Amino acid sequence: MFKSLPSLPTLKSLPQAIGLPFLSTHEDAQVAFRAGDNGIKRLYGNEVIPLSEESYWSQYWTLFNSAADVHSLITAQDVRQTLTSSPTNLSNLLTSLSHRLFTLLPSAAFPSQAARDALNCLRVLGRVLVVVYEAEADACDAGVPPEATWAAEYLWKRVPVDGAGERTDEPQFTLEDSDDEPEDEGARAFKATIGAEATTPEPSGEMRDPLANPEPQAPTTEQEFMPCLADRLFSCTIDLLFCAGFTVPDAVRGADGLGDKINYVIWEKGVGSTVNIGSAPELDRNKVEVLRFLLILLSSTIYTLPHALATTRNVPLARLTHALERRLVLSLLCSLLNTSLASPKAGAVGAVPYNHLVFKASDERRELVRTCLMVLLVALDGVGTESAAEVDGNAFRYFVSKLHRKDDFAFVLGGILGILEEQISVTNNYLPGAKKPVPYILETFMLLWRLVDLNKRFRSYLFESGKAIDVIGYVLICCLEFKDDPAHHGLLRMLSYLLQTLSADPAFAAALNQPLRQAVPAKWAVQGSAADFMIVSIYSIATTPGLNPLFPALTISIANVAPQIRHVGVQASTRLLQLFKAFSSPNFLLADEGHPRLVYYLLETFNSVLYHQLNGEQIALARLMAENPNLVYAILRSHQDFQTLATFTLLSGLRDIQRRKARASERDTATPRGLVRSDSELAMLAEKAALLGRDDDDDERPMSPRASAVPTPGSPGADVSTQPLTTPGDDAVDPIASPASPTAGLSEKARGKMRAVEPAPEADETDDELMRLAAAGVGPNGYVPTQEWVSSWQKGLPLDPVLVAISELLPKIQDSQPPRAGGPSSKVLNLLKGADLGAVLPPGPPAAPRRFQWSPQSRVWLTSLLWGDIYVAGLLSTGVWRDTTVKLFSVKQAPTRARNGQVGRVLKMMGVV
């Protein structure tokens, strides 16, 4: 019976044979590295590990199989402890990893051999660099001079070259550096990547080529320096992105395979290239690893405080944007752009619902696209809030601004619209979770904004191609989709700025008069043109709590397009007047210094409808009402709101606020206990009600011209100032010039229909109590309004054209149709179309749209938005910045509603999301 027992060697392999969870030899080595005495513990111990001990240092490029292994076996605390207790060991680790990387690149055996070694070097270097950047920022904030930090000594220090003597300064960048030079390819690639110091170009009126050759200088005698370690790592990283057999196909070396290993070819067909060199999943994965390390190398920005961003220099980013050779900049720019926007390959697998749960190739491709977009946007963002001269010196921004071929524009715009269409298809899908959301929707919109802002030819092509209507639809649908998610409010703010940028072009307003071509979900569908959908969408966004920073850009967008929109529907007209009622309610108007500007922009919108036709010329109201009778009728129905605003004072506003509070408290005491809401839900409802200005008396008021007469006719209207207000935070002067006297050339009858400049003084025994309440602050921010402040903006509101139109038209339609909600009857419609107010309207200002103006604050905000998205993407993939303290932005968990959170967890368990 014992003859059947296995021998001793067989017993040794029995656990592996029967599948028991025993560790392999490689896993044993990883456990020993983490817990043993010759692993990570030795690195932060008291012993100084010499560079010559290769058996120890080689663990860092042979032991790991993935980035996840590196981050699990080497924690941020390990690196931080090493930097504190054994800084020499950390510098030796950086030196060993860098030396291994630098020797692999020119090696003939690479990348066919030791490709994993190169990837592990990048992974471990990235793990170390984030902690070094964090420590450098902490030291500078503590008052340590930048040149005295550990990073300055080991990363940024440039060592003099021994025996350096007289040299002649050559042009920094040349295109004739050719392959005939007797240099090995590693030296030639390094020379192409690292030039001289990144310089700040001279200010100029328009953007010039930042890589143009400077004037030759006389020979100088100065000390030569070797590039610092960070420069050499940057050079090696750029070369790895174009390494044959590692990130690009080996076929680029030629049929005989004897060409240069480092070949600066464009990765995919598109801008700048009509040839597709091909790729493979392994090459794409390597690109992601190298690009991810490049982002880490550029990421010292996230450890910089926002107010210090303008004065803190990011050396690797300056190298990328100001010191690369022209050929390399163009190759890298076109490669990133083409890879990001290449249309996904259609196939049967992509059309199958829930295919992302089975096939992972699409996820790998998306990861590559997102990483390319991130690197491209970081390059276009430049060095934080640099001066205008440094912005002009950004080579990536320069070459993007010089794109001009229509084929290139068609490729870029088609790629962007394809990504946006893919995202909208997720929203419109009837099967929940059948398609995975696009993870780089923010980067796509940011790239579109950059292209529109930097390249005037691209902006013109966008409107000439007829695809502006598609962009409008995608922007508004995404705003509606993400408005209730606090995690996407940064995206919504960027989309509001993009909308303002586009709306400043007259062609944008012309496109709004067309119907949308996208399939809008039923819950957001609006009858009419894109202008109707835009107005209703903006109203929906404005009634969502927490989105107040979006109001200025959105209302400016409406005012910009108002002179040219036509045939606005009943629903959009009603929503626009409801928005005006919300913004002009006292509890909202007195709550912040910038809120009166919103009322001003909407009054400009109504005046534009009264004054301007599609060609921008001033005409009589009779012809224009044929274009927008529904909007004119909505203005007449809301006449009381305009007339109340004309006589608005601080005391009248405070009385209204007190009345609303009293009625709200009465309702609360009279209402029986029912559904119990949480504090957060009550706060959201209160904010929405305060914005909408709801009250018991907010029903439609009768359109009686007698009960709501305009101010006394004899008031001096010549003193009314129509100087426009500017957007909060914008430094640019408003372009609309107001006339010196709005009553010039008017009859006495027309002058009498305009509002009085100074409202009648009010006196009440409760005035002192109201003023004490105002001194305590109004609104959630505790703003303290004064009568002087109210008078400063109330007199400047352009109310006169609307008041004149109301006084002329309201009596005429009163007998034709009793007050009712909705649109006008056919009789009233014909009456409005036949009215003529050309003789009574005061002179109107010319149409001058407000363009988005960049400011230091807006640049810091966009930089923080970009790096915040990169930070979150890094946490979700490898956790590269986890356990480090970022300073550019704050990190917090977005709140989720209880039921939505439970549903989300269930869907995640099912693998749907």
Order of alpha helices (4+ residues) and beta strands (2+ residues): alpha-alpha-alpha-alpha-alpha-alpha-alpha-alpha-alpha-alpha-alpha-beta-alpha-beta-alpha-alpha-alpha-alpha-alpha-alpha-alpha-alpha-alpha-alpha-alpha-alpha-alpha-alpha-alpha-alpha-alpha-alpha-alpha-alpha-alpha-alpha-alpha-alpha-alpha-alpha-alpha-alpha-alpha-alpha-alpha
